[in-house]
Amino acid sequence: MTRLPSRVRAWWRSRHPAGRPLPAVGVETGRRLPGWTLRAAFPVAVLVLVLSAGARTTVLTELYAILAVVLAVWAAVRPGPAPAHVALVAAALLLLGSVQAPFDPAALWLAPLGYVVTRLGWWAHHLSGTDQVELAALRRTLARDGVLVGAALVLGAAAWALAGHPVDWLVALGVAALAALAWTVVRADDGRAP
């Protein structure tokens, strides 16, 4: 005695030998950005970050240019989080050699560039040169990224304007902002899809 479900399956297979017909699905994509543009912007951002941090120091005037080029080449050949994080550490170490170290206000206006380097590293790691990314995917985190970059720029501009005056509270605020920025980047962007 055969069961009812097996009879129904046999009847369905006799009517549709190729299996169940799939519905027609239409897909539309919005405006796109070629993946190679994000992969090309990443080494440029790494180069600008390290050169900008190195310009604040007098300790290694010749070596920071070589370091910047080496990191930019590494970012071009193997884009991803590793060259981005090494560039951030290199920029921080270069800022320690600044004439205004250990609290150089340039750290606060270089922080947005560091954030951009980190985000571009993530995108460059997940895209090939032939891929395309929808602008809607880039806009998804634009509000959060804009708030972080804008707040860091405001703090950096205030610190820059007040440089030479006692600004201990501003330095403490900047350190807290940079710590929050680092926590946000490390916690939210390591290995997760955008």
KOLTORLO-805566 format. One record per residue (C-alpha): x, y, z; residue in three letters; residue number from 1. Coordinates in Angstrom, 1 decimal. Example, Ala and Ser with C-alpha at 12.3 -4.5 7.8 and 13.67 -1.06 7.14 Angstrom:
% residues 2
<<12.3; -4.5; 7.8>; 'ALA'; 1>
<<13.7; -1.1; 7.1>; 'SER'; 2>
This chain:
% residues 194
<<0.0; 0.0; 0.0>; 'MET'; 1>
<<1.5; 3.3; -1.0>; 'THR'; 2>
<<1.0; 6.4; 1.0>; 'ARG'; 3>
<<-0.8; 9.5; -0.2>; 'LEU'; 4>
<<2.3; 11.8; -0.2>; 'PRO'; 5>
<<4.3; 9.4; -2.4>; 'SER'; 6>
<<1.3; 9.2; -4.8>; 'ARG'; 7>
<<1.1; 13.0; -4.9>; 'VAL'; 8>
<<4.9; 13.2; -5.7>; 'ARG'; 9>
<<4.5; 10.6; -8.4>; 'ALA'; 10>
<<1.6; 12.5; -9.9>; 'TRP'; 11>
<<3.5; 15.8; -9.8>; 'TRP'; 12>
<<6.6; 14.3; -11.4>; 'ARG'; 13>
<<4.4; 12.8; -14.2>; 'SER'; 14>
<<3.0; 16.3; -15.0>; 'ARG'; 15>
<<6.4; 18.2; -14.6>; 'HIS'; 16>
<<9.2; 15.8; -15.5>; 'PRO'; 17>
<<11.9; 18.5; -15.2>; 'ALA'; 18>
<<10.8; 19.3; -11.7>; 'GLY'; 19>
<<8.8; 22.1; -10.2>; 'ARG'; 20>
<<8.7; 25.1; -12.6>; 'PRO'; 21>
<<10.4; 28.1; -11.0>; 'LEU'; 22>
<<8.7; 31.5; -11.1>; 'PRO'; 23>
<<10.2; 34.3; -13.3>; 'ALA'; 24>
<<12.1; 36.8; -11.2>; 'VAL'; 25>
<<13.2; 40.2; -12.3>; 'GLY'; 26>
<<16.3; 41.8; -10.8>; 'VAL'; 27>
<<17.2; 45.4; -11.1>; 'GLU'; 28>
<<20.4; 47.0; -9.9>; 'THR'; 29>
<<21.0; 50.6; -9.0>; 'GLY'; 30>
<<23.9; 52.8; -9.9>; 'ARG'; 31>
<<27.2; 51.0; -9.5>; 'ARG'; 32>
<<30.8; 51.9; -8.8>; 'LEU'; 33>
<<33.6; 49.7; -10.3>; 'PRO'; 34>
<<35.5; 47.8; -7.7>; 'GLY'; 35>
<<38.9; 48.9; -9.1>; 'TRP'; 36>
<<38.1; 52.5; -8.0>; 'THR'; 37>
<<38.0; 51.4; -4.3>; 'LEU'; 38>
<<41.0; 49.2; -4.8>; 'ARG'; 39>
<<42.9; 52.1; -6.4>; 'ALA'; 40>
<<41.8; 54.6; -3.7>; 'ALA'; 41>
<<43.1; 52.4; -0.9>; 'PHE'; 42>
<<46.9; 52.6; -1.6>; 'PRO'; 43>
<<46.5; 56.3; -2.3>; 'VAL'; 44>
<<44.9; 56.9; 1.1>; 'ALA'; 45>
<<47.6; 54.8; 2.8>; 'VAL'; 46>
<<50.3; 56.9; 1.1>; 'LEU'; 47>
<<48.6; 60.2; 2.1>; 'VAL'; 48>
<<48.1; 59.0; 5.7>; 'LEU'; 49>
<<51.7; 58.0; 6.3>; 'VAL'; 50>
<<53.1; 61.0; 4.5>; 'LEU'; 51>
<<50.9; 63.4; 6.5>; 'SER'; 52>
<<51.9; 61.8; 9.8>; 'ALA'; 53>
<<55.6; 61.8; 8.7>; 'GLY'; 54>
<<55.5; 65.4; 7.8>; 'ALA'; 55>
<<54.9; 66.2; 11.4>; 'ARG'; 56>
<<58.1; 64.6; 12.6>; 'THR'; 57>
<<61.7; 65.6; 12.2>; 'THR'; 58>
<<63.1; 62.2; 13.5>; 'VAL'; 59>
<<63.0; 60.1; 10.3>; 'LEU'; 60>
<<62.6; 62.7; 7.5>; 'THR'; 61>
<<63.9; 60.4; 4.7>; 'GLU'; 62>
<<62.7; 57.1; 6.0>; 'LEU'; 63>
<<59.1; 58.0; 6.4>; 'TYR'; 64>
<<58.8; 58.6; 2.6>; 'ALA'; 65>
<<60.2; 55.1; 2.0>; 'ILE'; 66>
<<57.9; 53.6; 4.6>; 'LEU'; 67>
<<54.9; 55.3; 3.0>; 'ALA'; 68>
<<55.8; 54.0; -0.5>; 'VAL'; 69>
<<56.4; 50.5; 0.8>; 'VAL'; 70>
<<53.0; 50.5; 2.7>; 'LEU'; 71>
<<51.2; 51.9; -0.4>; 'ALA'; 72>
<<52.7; 49.1; -2.6>; 'VAL'; 73>
<<51.7; 46.5; -0.1>; 'TRP'; 74>
<<48.2; 48.0; 0.0>; 'ALA'; 75>
<<48.1; 47.9; -3.8>; 'ALA'; 76>
<<49.3; 44.3; -4.1>; 'VAL'; 77>
<<47.5; 42.7; -1.2>; 'ARG'; 78>
<<44.6; 45.1; -0.2>; 'PRO'; 79>
<<42.9; 44.3; 3.1>; 'GLY'; 80>
<<42.8; 45.0; 6.8>; 'PRO'; 81>
<<46.5; 44.1; 7.4>; 'ALA'; 82>
<<48.1; 47.0; 5.4>; 'PRO'; 83>
<<45.4; 49.4; 6.7>; 'ALA'; 84>
<<46.2; 48.5; 10.3>; 'HIS'; 85>
<<50.0; 48.6; 9.8>; 'VAL'; 86>
<<49.6; 52.0; 8.1>; 'ALA'; 87>
<<47.6; 53.3; 11.2>; 'LEU'; 88>
<<50.2; 52.0; 13.6>; 'VAL'; 89>
<<53.0; 53.5; 11.4>; 'ALA'; 90>
<<51.3; 56.9; 11.4>; 'ALA'; 91>
<<50.8; 56.8; 15.2>; 'ALA'; 92>
<<54.5; 55.9; 15.7>; 'LEU'; 93>
<<55.5; 58.7; 13.3>; 'LEU'; 94>
<<53.4; 61.1; 15.3>; 'LEU'; 95>
<<55.3; 60.2; 18.4>; 'LEU'; 96>
<<58.4; 61.8; 16.8>; 'GLY'; 97>
<<56.5; 65.1; 16.3>; 'SER'; 98>
<<57.8; 68.3; 17.8>; 'VAL'; 99>
<<54.5; 68.5; 19.8>; 'GLN'; 100>
<<54.6; 64.9; 20.9>; 'ALA'; 101>
<<53.1; 63.2; 22.9>; 'PRO'; 102>
<<49.8; 65.3; 22.3>; 'PHE'; 103>
<<50.1; 66.5; 18.8>; 'ASP'; 104>
<<46.7; 67.9; 17.7>; 'PRO'; 105>
<<47.4; 66.6; 14.2>; 'ALA'; 106>
<<46.4; 63.2; 15.5>; 'ALA'; 107>
<<42.8; 64.4; 15.7>; 'LEU'; 108>
<<42.7; 65.7; 12.1>; 'TRP'; 109>
<<44.5; 62.6; 10.9>; 'LEU'; 110>
<<42.0; 60.3; 12.6>; 'ALA'; 111>
<<39.3; 60.7; 9.9>; 'PRO'; 112>
<<41.9; 59.8; 7.3>; 'LEU'; 113>
<<42.8; 56.7; 9.4>; 'GLY'; 114>
<<39.1; 55.8; 9.4>; 'TYR'; 115>
<<38.9; 56.2; 5.7>; 'VAL'; 116>
<<42.0; 54.0; 5.2>; 'VAL'; 117>
<<40.4; 51.3; 7.4>; 'THR'; 118>
<<37.1; 51.4; 5.5>; 'ARG'; 119>
<<38.8; 51.4; 2.1>; 'LEU'; 120>
<<40.9; 48.5; 3.2>; 'GLY'; 121>
<<37.8; 46.5; 4.1>; 'TRP'; 122>
<<36.2; 47.3; 0.7>; 'TRP'; 123>
<<39.3; 46.6; -1.2>; 'ALA'; 124>
<<39.7; 43.2; 0.5>; 'HIS'; 125>
<<36.2; 42.2; -0.4>; 'HIS'; 126>
<<36.2; 43.4; -4.1>; 'LEU'; 127>
<<38.1; 42.4; -7.1>; 'SER'; 128>
<<39.0; 44.8; -9.9>; 'GLY'; 129>
<<36.1; 43.5; -12.0>; 'THR'; 130>
<<33.4; 43.6; -9.3>; 'ASP'; 131>
<<30.9; 46.3; -9.0>; 'GLN'; 132>
<<29.4; 47.7; -5.9>; 'VAL'; 133>
<<26.0; 49.4; -5.7>; 'GLU'; 134>
<<26.1; 52.9; -4.4>; 'LEU'; 135>
<<23.3; 51.9; -2.1>; 'ALA'; 136>
<<25.7; 49.5; -0.3>; 'ALA'; 137>
<<28.2; 52.4; 0.2>; 'LEU'; 138>
<<25.5; 54.7; 1.4>; 'ARG'; 139>
<<24.3; 52.1; 4.0>; 'ARG'; 140>
<<27.0; 53.2; 6.4>; 'THR'; 141>
<<27.5; 56.7; 5.2>; 'LEU'; 142>
<<25.6; 58.3; 8.1>; 'ALA'; 143>
<<27.7; 56.5; 10.7>; 'ARG'; 144>
<<30.9; 57.1; 8.8>; 'ASP'; 145>
<<30.0; 60.8; 8.3>; 'GLY'; 146>
<<29.3; 61.3; 12.0>; 'VAL'; 147>
<<32.6; 59.7; 13.0>; 'LEU'; 148>
<<34.6; 61.6; 10.4>; 'VAL'; 149>
<<32.8; 64.9; 11.1>; 'GLY'; 150>
<<33.2; 64.7; 14.9>; 'ALA'; 151>
<<36.9; 63.9; 14.5>; 'ALA'; 152>
<<37.4; 66.8; 12.1>; 'LEU'; 153>
<<35.6; 69.2; 14.5>; 'VAL'; 154>
<<37.8; 68.0; 17.4>; 'LEU'; 155>
<<40.9; 68.2; 15.3>; 'GLY'; 156>
<<40.1; 71.8; 14.2>; 'ALA'; 157>
<<39.4; 72.8; 17.7>; 'ALA'; 158>
<<42.6; 71.3; 18.9>; 'ALA'; 159>
<<44.5; 72.9; 16.1>; 'TRP'; 160>
<<43.1; 76.3; 16.9>; 'ALA'; 161>
<<43.9; 76.0; 20.6>; 'LEU'; 162>
<<47.4; 74.5; 20.0>; 'ALA'; 163>
<<49.9; 76.3; 22.3>; 'GLY'; 164>
<<47.2; 76.9; 24.9>; 'HIS'; 165>
<<46.6; 74.5; 27.8>; 'PRO'; 166>
<<44.0; 72.1; 26.3>; 'VAL'; 167>
<<44.2; 69.1; 28.7>; 'ASP'; 168>
<<40.4; 68.6; 28.5>; 'TRP'; 169>
<<40.5; 68.6; 24.7>; 'LEU'; 170>
<<43.4; 66.1; 24.6>; 'VAL'; 171>
<<41.4; 63.8; 27.0>; 'ALA'; 172>
<<38.3; 64.2; 24.9>; 'LEU'; 173>
<<40.4; 63.4; 21.7>; 'GLY'; 174>
<<41.9; 60.3; 23.3>; 'VAL'; 175>
<<38.4; 59.1; 24.3>; 'ALA'; 176>
<<37.1; 59.9; 20.7>; 'ALA'; 177>
<<40.0; 57.9; 19.2>; 'LEU'; 178>
<<39.5; 55.0; 21.5>; 'ALA'; 179>
<<35.8; 54.9; 20.6>; 'ALA'; 180>
<<36.7; 55.1; 16.9>; 'LEU'; 181>
<<39.2; 52.2; 17.3>; 'ALA'; 182>
<<36.6; 50.2; 19.2>; 'TRP'; 183>
<<33.9; 50.8; 16.6>; 'THR'; 184>
<<36.2; 49.8; 13.7>; 'VAL'; 185>
<<37.6; 46.7; 15.4>; 'VAL'; 186>
<<34.3; 45.5; 16.8>; 'ARG'; 187>
<<32.0; 46.1; 13.9>; 'ALA'; 188>
<<34.1; 45.6; 10.8>; 'ASP'; 189>
<<36.3; 42.6; 11.3>; 'ASP'; 190>
<<35.1; 39.9; 9.0>; 'GLY'; 191>
<<31.5; 41.1; 8.7>; 'ARG'; 192>
<<29.6; 42.0; 5.5>; 'ALA'; 193>
<<28.8; 45.7; 5.0>; 'PRO'; 194>
